[in-house]
Amino acid sequence: MKEYNSKELPVMPPDTYFEESAYVGEYRDGSGWYVDINLWYPDGESDLTLQLDIRKRGNHLAFIIDDLHVL
């Protein structure tokens, strides 16, 4: 990420992004979700996509980064 945009840190996308654009799927065995979400910077949406798994671990959730790439 430093090589891509070293002067700014990503910010949370607007709520409408999660409702309309983020890709979320649930594993068939019910163990969690796989998520593709574009990163946002203060000036707007970037072309970086974060792919992660969210796994259920008892009463907790584990967030696992699978990939970060340019789309």
Secondary structure, 3 states (H helix, E strand, C coil): CCCCCCCCCCECCCHHHHHHCCEEEECCCCCEEEEEEEEEECCEEEEEEEEEEEEEECCEEEEEEEEEEEC
